[in-house]
Structure formats: C-alpha cells, structure tokens
Amino acid sequence: MTTTSYPARPHEGGAHQGVAAGRLWRGRTTDPVWVRPAFLGLLLLTLLTYLWNLSASGYANSFYSAAVQAGGESWKAMFFGSLDPANAITVDKPPAALWPMALSVRLFGLGSWQILLPEVLMGVGTVAVLYAAVRRRFSPAAGLIAGAVLALTPVAALMFRFNNPDALLALLMTVTVYCVLRALEGARTKWLVWAGVAVGFAFLTKTLQAFLILPPLAVLYAVCAPTTVRRRLGQLALSGLATVVSGGWWVAVVELWPASSRPYIGGSQNNSFLELTFGYNGLGRINGDETGSVGGGRGGGGWGTTGLDRMFGAEVGSQISWLLPAALLLLVAGLVVTWRGKRTDTARAAFLAWGGALLMTAGIFSFMAGIFHQYYTVALAPYIAALVGMGATVLWEERTRLAAAATLGASVALTAWWSYVLLDRTPDYLPWLRWAVLLGGLAAAAGLALAGRLDRRLALGAAGVGLVASLAGPFAYTVSTLQTGHTGSIVTAGPAGASMGGGPGGGRMRGGPGGEFAAPGGPNGWPAQAGPGQLPPGGAPQGGRNGLPSQLPSGGPGGMGGERGGPGGMGGLLNGAQVSAQAKSLLKTDADRFTWVAAAVGSQNAASYQLATEKPVMAIGGFNGSDPSPTLAQFKEYVAEGKIHYFIAGGGGGGGGMMGGRGGGTSIATWVEATFTKVTVGSATFYDLTAPAK
C-alpha cells in the first residue's frame, strides 16, 4: 500500500481547538447537521437496548449483590467492600465497582434495577467516551461506527447489564486511552495526570488488570509527545504519581487500619490486601498458582486452552472476536497509511494507542494460566471498536488508491467469513444467518474493492451493506443475550451452546444462557468418582465459577449443599441457594438480637440468605470457603457471645483440599453438627446456635 502523510485536521488538533472539540453535547459549528442527532441517537439506543429486560437477571451475581446490599446499609461495609453489613469479610476484589451500586441502593432501595442500572449507565458512558476519542481525531462516521461496534459486541451487552467489576473497568480503561490521546495533542500535563487518576481507580476496581495497557501507552507518550524528552519523562512521572495516589490511598487505609476492627480481606490467606493483589488476583492469574481458589496452589493450567488462538477458540470466540480479525488488519493498514507522518502525528498515535492496548491485553489473556473467564474479554471491546471505526474511515478516505480500497474490501470479506465460522458453531441458531452474512459480506467486499472507481452512491451502498453484514452476527448474539437472564458467577453471551468453557484440569462445559448438564454416574451429573479437574461433559457456566458447574454434590460437614431451586441449581460454592419463605421467616425471627442472623460456608450461599432477609449473614471462608476466617476458635467465641443465631448446613468449599487454602469451614461444620440442635425447613437444614443438642 502506498504510504501517505495523514496531517492533523485543522479543527481537531491543538489546545484551543481541543476545548471546543470536547463540548460533545453542544456539537461543533463545523459539523454537518446530522452529527449531533446521530451521536445522541446512538447513546439513546444503547441505553434503551441495555435497559430492555434488565430485571430478568434478578440479583445477577449474588456475591456482589450481597456486598452492595451491605454497603447500602453500612458506610463501613461500603468502604471496605464487605459481604455483610456486620463486616465479617470482604469480597475478593477492591470495592470501587461496588460503590456506584451501593449508592444507588442507598438512594432507591434494594432491587434488581437499582443494582444493575449503574452498570447500564457505565456502558452508555463507555460508548460516549469512545466516540469522543475516535471522532476527535478522525470523523463523526468513525466515532459512530466505533460506538455501534462496541454497543453490539455480545460480551459488552452482557457485562454492561451485570454487576461484576468488568463494566467499570472497561469504562475506566477507555477513559485512560482518551486522556492519553488528549495529552499527546499538545504535551498537556493535565490530561496525562487525568489518565493516571483513571488507572488508579481502575486498580481499585480490578487490581493489576488495570495496568495491562500502561506499557504501550507509556512508551507511546515517551516517544511521540510534542515536547522535549526531559519534559516527557517528567510528565510520565507525574502521571505515575497520580496513579499511586488515586489507587493507593484506599490500600494504605486498609493496610494501616487495625485488623481487629475491619473485615477480613476476602481471597487472601493472611488478611492482607497486598497479598490478595499480588497473589490470588495478581501473579497467580498469570502462572496459575492461586492459593485459595478452586484447584489453587497447583502451579497452573486447567482454565481453558491457552495460546495465540485463545481469543478465537470455542471458549471465547463468540464473545468478543467477531471483528477482531478485521481490527488487526485495519491496525496494520492504519499504521501503513500514517507511517510517514511526523513523530508527533496524532493519527498514527491513535492507532498505536488502541492497537497497543488491544495487543497487550489480548496477549495476556491468551497465555494466562490462572483463572480466566470468557467475560473478561469485555476489556477488549473498546479497543477493537476504535480500530474498526478509525481504520475503516481512513481507508474509505483513501479509496481512490487501489491498495486502500482492496484492503477495506478484504476487511469486510474477512469479517464475513469469520462471522460464518462463529455462527456455524451453533448450527441450529438462525441457520440462514451465516449464509446471509457470508454472501452479503463478500458482495460488499467486492464493491468496496472497486469503491474508488464506482459512483459515490454505489460505493456508499457497498459500504452500508458491508457494515450491516459485519454487525449482523454480533447483533444477533446480542439480542439473544438481552432476551435471557444471567445469574451466578460465570456468565456467557449469546445463545445456548455458543461458548465452551474450560475448567480445572481442562474440563469443558457447554456454555450459554440456561445451559444445563446431565452426566451419568453420580449425583446431579457429577461423575461418580469426581475429583479436582473432572467435570461433567456438559456444564452450566451461567451458574458456576472457576470452571465448575453450578450443581455440586451435597451433604457432609462443610460440603456443597443447600436448598435446591431456581436456575442456579444447588446452592453452594458456585451459586446461591433458593431461599424459601419458611427459611426466610425462620432467620428473621428475633433477628435484631444478633449481629449475624446466620453463618454459612461460602459467600454465594451466605449471599442468598442475606439478600432474601436483608439481614447480615456471615460467609465462612469467603467465596471458596478456603479463607481462614473465621477460625474455629473465633467462631466458637462469636457463638459464646450470642452473635450468631443459625448455622446453615452445606455451602461451598469447606476449606483446604482442592482449594489450596486454610479455611476452617469443615471443622466449624463438624463442631456445630455435634453441638447444636438441627432445624429442618423444607429441604434446607439449619443449626440453632442458641440451642445445644440434648
């Protein structure tokens, strides 16, 4: 392809023009009349689309919803991210993602909409920021294409309607890239500092994942910013300081706060947030050595197939990769077109920023040996969308060059073929669609390859058909995602069977909303001699976590039991229990006399009862039941002081074993069952800790 300089647009470069360019809501005097209505229409459609059928997911991930309910009642619980208002233990992440939801619950009460609406607004905000970043340097069409691609990415439609931390993380990462691009326009320190602040709060959202894009962005600024080397390095140092301050203040408070008067740090083995950050949520995710997780402490593997093709494989492809091949091709094309620009060329810098963020994050995701779930890939959606919007419009402007037109056509043909492959993985789902996408895409690709020689109206028609063909597959999967409620700790977008998930030991599960499993040989489909690394042939990612199915064997001290019911299946390690009206009434009786109305092994089990009663329920051992909190001695002390009313039999994990942690759930359950009176309510079993066994 012939290279060409791509100079800054006069109305978009420079400090003074940048101020006017940032006034999104007022528009630009140089814009065509359709630009602002189109942008506002995109935001409105995104909002309405994400709001549709929102309450179908109920409390979504009850693990985080319980923490939101706790934060809605207790400022201390909100600050620390505690699982219950009495502050026994925190979630296994920092709490920033919980704060908007907790404030919503404080203002409007507890409910599905109150918890999930902030996530929807984060999705709309991410589309708006992405549009601003792309449109600022390129064109309104580029920004609109990028925004539409993001909004219609299946995993984005899933996670911007779900209460995991990934929605806020995606927003903050997009803000970070936007701020860096603003800083590159005129070497403006303010914008680089704001980028550091965004990264700091992203760290308080999902710890070290926030830092994945820092190396390419830092190198980009150090090389391309229009100022002296010394000033560039000084600005980067200030940005790093901003990151440390905005993300470190909370860490410092937690580490300096006396452990005896704050909740235990969930996910850690030594009650330390720093241990959680660099262990379970840090290097453990890379090398697989995650003490305290399912299969933890074993040195890795088992969380799906790793390698260069991971983002395209059966486990992940349908979630994120629809336009990933085109994004990579357009990244290369964009760099070729802009390569002869000056060192400070902002168009090339934009391709390097979004492309570097994509390659860095996708590379880590592709090879990480620790816990990996399909929905993590929502982090890639803004980067892919930006590259598609920028690359397509740059090649369109260069379409009189044969190489540019051919590359634009090739990107559409590549997308059509890849969409056909992805749709063919669910052959019973809209079987006609894959052929329509393939044929329509190839026809559009042929037209685009000749766009420089066609009448403008014909060329625009080919471009329109190409855009529709490219978005038809992800649009269909997004609609399927919106039609289905998603609950539990592992969720996937698209129709049933769209995503295969890896579990410990390389087990595979059938994904998609409502996926179920049934395998002979053991209770609830669990193999008769199941151990770590063994999974049923078909699993239910909608109701599980860490690659395990949502229904696990019940019974036994500290075992995985609970009250059956609902889509999530058996309560316990991976999803909460269905709480009956009788059980709710039992726990609420004399509830105000106790600090915790009950205690249960595993956070998901405890969360269900807390959300049902809106009373504090202690989660023994944290999410997996493998955290050493409380110890048996501490639990006995709580019981002696009359702080806990009931112990809920069953639950998740139990501590030790395949979890690799030091949780005491098994010893606590054994002591309780030998010491106190059993109370059976329906299919659930409780022990009254105020009534010793006779």
N, C-alpha and C positions, 0 to 999 in steps of 0.2 A: 504494500500500500504506500502511496506517495505521502510523505510526511509534510505537514504544514504547521506554521505557527498559529496558535489559537489565542489571539490577544484578548485582554480583558474587555468586557463590554463597558462602554463609557458610563452607562447609568447604573452599573453594578459594582464597579471597583472603587477603591479609595475610601477614606474615612468619612467625608461629608456625604457622599452618595450612600454609604453604608447605613447612615442614620435613617435616611428616607426609606431605604430598602427594607429596614426592619419593621416598618409600620404595616404589618400584614393586614390588619383589619381595615385600614383606610385605603389600601391599594396604592398604586403608583400612577402618577399623572401620565407616564409614558405607556402604560399597559393598555391593550385593547379592552373594550368594554366587557368582554366575556370572561376576563381572567378572574376577577374577584368573585362573581357569582359561581364560577366553576369551582373555585377553591372552597368557598363556603358550602357549596353543594356537596363536595367530596366529604367535608367534615360532617355535615348533617347526615348524609347517607351512611357514613361509618358509624356514627352514633346510633342511628335507628337500627342499623343491622346488628350491632353488638348488643343492643338492648333487647332485641326480639327474643322471646322465650328465655330470658335471663334466669328467671326463678326456677327453671327446670332442674338446675343443678343443686337446688337447696343450699345447704351449707358448704357444698363443693368439698374441699379438703377440710374435714372437721378438725384436724390437727391445728391448722392455722386459725380456723373459725373460733375454736375454744380460746385461743390466745387473744383474738380480737374481742371476744365477749369479756374476757378478764380485763383487758385494757379499757373497755368501755365502763367498767365499774371501779377500777383501781388505777390511779395515776402511776403508782409504783409498778404495778404489773405492766402497764403500757410502756413505761420507760425501759424496763428490762426485757420485755417480751416474754413475760411469764405465761405459762399454760393455764394457770388458775388465779383468781383474784387474791388468794391467800399466799401466793408467791412461793410455791414449793420448788418448782423447776422451770427453766425457760425452754423455748423452742431451740432447735439446733442451728439457728441462724441468728444474726443480729436483727434488731427489731424494726428497722426503718420501713420495710414493706408493710408492717402491721399498723404503723401509726396512722396513715390516712383512713384505713378501715375502722380502726378503733375510734377515731374522731367522728366518723360517720355514725357509728353505733351510739356514741355518746349523744349525738345531736338528734338522731331519728329512731333510736331503739334497735333492738336485736332482730335481724331478719335477713333473708337471702339477698334482697335488693340492697339493703344498707351495707352489706359486706362486699358485694360484687360490683356495685355501681362505681366506686373509686377505680376499680380495675378497668372498667369500660372507658372512663374518662382518661386514664393513662394511655389507653390505646388511641383515642382520638388525639390526645396531645402528642403522641409519637408521630402520628401521620402529619400533624401540623408542623412539627419541628423538622421532619424530614422534607416536607415540601419547601419550607423556608430555606433549608440548607441547599437543596438542589436547584430550586428556582433562582436563588440569589445569584449564582454564578452562570447558570445556563439559561433556561427559558421556562415560561409558565407550563408549557407542554411537558417538559422534563420533570418538573415538580409534580404535576398531576399524575403522570404515569408512575412515578416513584411511589406516590401516596396510594394509588389504586393497587399497585402490586403488593405493597405492604398490607393494606387492609384485607386483601383477598388471599393472603398466604394462610393455609389451613391452620398451622400451628399458632399463628398470631391471633386468628379468630378464636382459637381455643383458649390461649393464655390471657388474652385481654378480657376474658369473661370468667376467669378463675382466680382463686385467691392465693396462689403461690407467689414467691417473691419475683418471679421472672418478668412480670409485666413492668414493674417499676424499674428493674434492671435494664430492660430494653429501652425504656424512655430515657433513662439517665445516660446510657451509652450513646444514644442518638444525640442528646444534648451535648455530650462531650465532643463528638466529632464536629458538630455545628460550631461550637465555641472555638475549637482549634482552627477551623476554616476561617472564621471571622478574624482570629488573631493573625493569620497568615496574610490577610489583605494589606495590612499596614504595620505589621510587627507591633500590635497593640497589646500591651501587658495585661490590661483589664480582662480581655477575652481569654487569654491563656490562664489567668488566675481563676476565672469562672469555670474553665474546663477542669482545673484541679479540684474545685469545690464539687463539681458534678461527680467526679471519680470518687471523691471521699464519701459522698452519700451513697454512691453505688457500692462501695465497700461495706457500708452499714446495711446494705440490702442483701448482698450475697458474697461477702468477703472477697477472696482473692480472684474470683472470676472477673471482678471489676477491673483488674489490672492487665487482662489479656491484651487489650488493644493499646496499652501505653507504649511498648517498644516501637511499633511502627509510627505512631503519632509523634513521639519524642524525636525520633530520627528525622522524620519529615520536617518538623519545625526547625530543628538544628541546622538542616541543610538549606531549606527553601525560604525561610522568613527573610523579608527585605530589610535587613539591618546587619550590623556588624556581628561577627562571631561571638565576641565578648558579651554583647547585649543579649544575643540569643540564648547563650548559656545561663546568663543571669535570670532571664525571664523563665526559662525552664526550671531553675532552682526555686523561684518564687511560686511557680505552679505546683511543684512538688511539695513545697511548704504548705500551700493551700490544701492539698490532698491530705497531708498528715494532720493538719488542724481540723478540717471538716470531717474526717473519718476517725481521727484518733481521740477526740475529746470524750466520746462515749466509751471507748475502750479504756481510757485512763480512769474514768469514773468507776467503771465496773471492776477493774483490777485493783483499785485503791480502796474500794468500798469493803468494809469488813464482811467476810464471807458469812458470818453468823447472822447478819441482818439483811441479806439479799438472797434471792433464789439461787439454787444450784444451776450452773451453766450446763444446759442440756447438750448432749453429744460429746461432752468431754469426760475423761476418766479421772481428772484431778481438779475439777471445779475451776477451770481456767479458760477464759475466752481466748487467750493466746494459743493454748494447746488446741482448742477447737479450730482456730483459724488455720494454723499451720499443719495440723494433723488430719483429723476427720474431714474437715472442709477444705484442706489445702493440698499438701503433697500426697496425702492418701488418695485423693481423687485422681492423681496422675499415675502413681505407681500401684494403686490397689491395696495398699497397706492401711486399712481403715479400721483400727481397733474400735469395737463397739457397734459396727454395722453388721448387717447380715453377711456372713462369710468374712467378717472383718479380721484384720491381723494376719491374713494368709498370704500376703505378698502379691495380690492382684489377679486379674483375669476374671472371666465369667460374667461380665456385664455387657455382652454382645460382641460382635465381630469388630475388631479394630483394623485399621489400615486406611489407605488413601481413598478407598471406595465406601467408607462407612456412611458418609452423608448421602450416598446414592442407593444404599442397600435396602433390603426388605424391612429392616428395623426402623429406618429413619426417612428413606427417600420420599414417601408420600407426605411427610410432614412439612418439608422445607425445600426440597430440591427441584421443584417444578421449573423454576427459571434460573437455577444455579449454573447449569452449563452455559446458558446464554450470558449470564452475568460475568463468568470467567472470560468468555470470548470477547465481550464488549469491554471488559477491563483492558485486555491486550490491545484491542482496536483503539480505545480512547487514548492509551499511552502512546501508541504509534502516531496518531493524529496530532497530539500535543507535544511530541518529543522535542521538537526544535524550538520550543518556546524558551524564554529566559529562565534562569534558575528560580526566579520568583513567580513564575506563571501560575496563576491560581486555578486554572482549569486542570492542568496536569496534577497540581497538588490535591485537587478534589478526588481525582481518580486514585491517586496514591493513598489518600486517607481512607476512603471507603474500601478500596481494594486491600490495603494492608490490614484493616480491621477484620475483613472477611477471611483472608488467608490465615491470619494468626489464630482467630477463634476457631475456624473450621479445622485447622491443623491440630490444635489441642484436643478438640472434641473427637477427632478421628483416631487419635492414638492413646487417649487416656484409658488406663486400665481399671480405674476405680469405678464407683457408682456413676452410671450415665443413664439418663432417661431421655426419651425422644423429645419431650417438650423443652429441654434445654436449648434446642436449636432455634427457638424464637429469637434468641440473641442475634442470629444471622440474618433475620428477615429485613431489618432496615438497611443493612449493607448491600444485600442482593438487590433490593428495590432501588436504592440510589444508583447503583451501577447500571441497572437496566434503563432507568429514566435518563441518566446522563449519556450513556453510550448510544442508545437508540436515537436520541435527538441530535447528537453530534454527527453520527453517520448520515442521518437524514439531511442535515445541512451540507454535508459533503457528497451528496448522492450523485452529483454530476461526475465525480471520479468513479470509474468503473470498480476499483478495488473497494471503495467505501460502500457502494451500492450492493456489491456481491457479498460483502461481509454482513451487511444489515439483513439481506435475504437469508444468508446462512444461519444467522442467529435465530430467525423465525423458524426455519426448517429444523434446526437442532432442537428448539423448544417443542415443536410439534411432534417430532419423533420421540423425544424423552417423555412427553405427556402421554403418548400412546403406550410406551413401556410401563409407566406408572399405572395408568388406567387398566392395562391388561393384567396387572397383579390382582385386581378384583373384577374378574371377567363377568360376574353376574350383576355388577353395579353399572347401570346405564350402558349396556354393551355397545350401543350405537355411538356413544360419545367419542370413544377413542378413534373411530374411523372418521368421524366428522372433524375432529381436531387435526388428525393427520392430513387428510385431504385438503381441508381449508388452509392449514398452515403451509403446506407445500405449494398450493396455488398462490397464496400471498407471497411466499418467498420468491417465487418466480417473478411476480410483478415487481417486488422491491428490488430484485437484482437488476431490473431494467428501468428503475424509477427515474434515473437521470435522462432517459430517452422517451419517457411517456409524458402524455399530457398531465398537468399537475393534478387535475381531478381524478384521473385514473390512478396516479401514484398515491394520492391520498386514500383512495378506495382500497388499494392493496395494503396500505399501512393500517387502515381500520380493520380489515379482515385479519391481518396478521396479529393485531393487538387482541382481537376477540378470540382467535384461535389459541393464542398464548395464555390467555387468562381463563379459558373455558374449563380446563381441568381443575386448577385450584379453586375456581369459583364453585364448581360442583361439590368438591370436598368441603369447602367452607360452608355451603348450605347444609350438607349432611351433618357437619359439626354443630351448627346452630340448632338443628332440629332435635338434638339429643342432649339430655342432661349428663353431666360428668361429675362423678364423685370419687372420693378416695385419694390416694397418694400418687398413683401413676395414671395419667390420662393421655389419650392419643386422639388426634383429629381424624376426621374422615369417616367413611362407612365401616361397618364391621369387617374385619379381615384386612384392613388397609395397612396395618403396621404389625410387624413381628417384633417381639421384644426379647432381648437376651436377659438371662438371669444368672445367678451364681452357678458356676460350673458350666456355663454355656447353654443352659436350658433355653428353649424358645417358647414363646407364648403367642397365641392368636390375639391380636390387638383389636382396637376399635370399640366404639360405644356398645355397651351391652354384651361384650364378648364373654362367653362362659366356657367352662371346661368340664369334661367328664371323662375320667380315665379309670379303667377297671383296676381292681387290686387293692384299693384302700379307701378309707372314709373320705367323703367329699371330693373324690377324684384324685386324692394324693396317693402316689404309688405305695404299694403295700410295704415296701422297705425303703421309704424315702429318707434321704439324708441330705446334708448340705450338697448343693449342686444338682439335685434331682428335682425336676418339675414335671407336672402333667404335660401331655402332648399339646394341649390347648390351654392357655391361661387367660386371665382377665386383667389386663393392665388397668382397666377402669377402676378396679377395686384394690389394687395392690401397690406395693412399694418395693424398691430394691430388687425388682425382677421376680418376686414371688407372687403366687396367685392370692386372690382375696379370701379364699376359703381354705382354712387350715384345720388340721385335726384339733379336737377339743379334749378337755379333760386333763386331770392331773394337776398337782400343785404347780402354780406358775405356768400352766400350759396355755394353749392358744384356744380359748373357748369364748363364751359369751352368749348373748341372746341372739338367736338367728332372726334374720328378716331383712327385707329391703334388697335393693340391687347390690349393695356392697357385700352381701353374704354374711359369713360368720364374723362376729366381732373379734378383734384381737390385734395382732401385730400390724396388719396392713390396712384395715379399715375398721370403723367403729361398729358398735352393736346397734340393733334396732331396739329402742327402749320402749317398753310397753307402758301403758297408762298406770298399771298397778305398780310397776317398779318405780316410776316417777313419783307416785303418791307415797310409796314407802320411804324414799330418800328425802322427800320434802317434809315429812313428819318430824317436828322438833328440830328442823334444820338450823334455826338460829342459835341453838345451844352449842353448835360445833364449828370449829374452824373449817373442817372439811366434812361434807356430808358423807363422803365415801373415799376409798382409795382403790385403785385398780392398777394392775401391771400393764404397762404400755400406754403411750399417750393417746392413741386412737381410741382405745376402749374407754379411757377416762374422759376423753373429749365428748363422746356421745352422751354420756350421762350428765356431764356438765352443761352441754347445750340444751338438753331436754329439761333439766331442772333449773338452770341458770343459778346454780349453787356451786361452790368450789368443790372439785374432785381432784384428789392427789394422783398424779401419774407416777407410779413407782418405776424407776429405772429409765424415765424418759421415753423417747419414741420406740426404741427397740427393746426396752426393758433391760438394757445392758449397762446403763449408767449406775454407778454406785451411790444412788440417792433415792430414798434414804437407806442407810444400813439397817440391819435387823435391830441393832441396839437403839438407833434413833427412832425407828418405827415403834418399838416397844415403849419408848419414852412418850411419844405422841399419844399412844393408846392409854397409857397410865394417866396422862394429864387430861384425858377426856376430849381430845381434839378431833378425833375421827370417829364417825358413827358406824359405818359399814365398810367391810372389805368385799369387793366384787370378785367372785371367783373367775378363773380363766384370765384372759388377756393375752398380751403379746410377749414374745421373747422369753422372759423369765430370768435372763442374765446368764452370762458365761456361755459355754457351749459354742455353737456356731456363730454367736455374736462377737466373740472375742473380747468381751468386756468383763467388768467386775460387778455387774448388777446383782442385787440380792433378792430379786423377786421370788425365786424358788424357795429360799429359806424363809422369807416372810410368809408366803402362802402356806408352807408346811406348818409353821408355828401357829398361824391363825386357825387353820383347819383342826389342829389338835387342841386348841384352847377355847374356841368360842362357838356359840350356837349357830347352826346353819338355818337360814331362812330362804325358802324356795318361793319364787314368784314367777309363775309361768315356767318358761324354760331357763330362767336365769337363777343363779344361786348367789346368795349374799351371806355374809357372816356378821352378826351383830357384835361389835367390839365393846359394847357395854354389857353384854350378857355372857359370862363364862359358861362353857359347856358343863353339863351336870354329869 
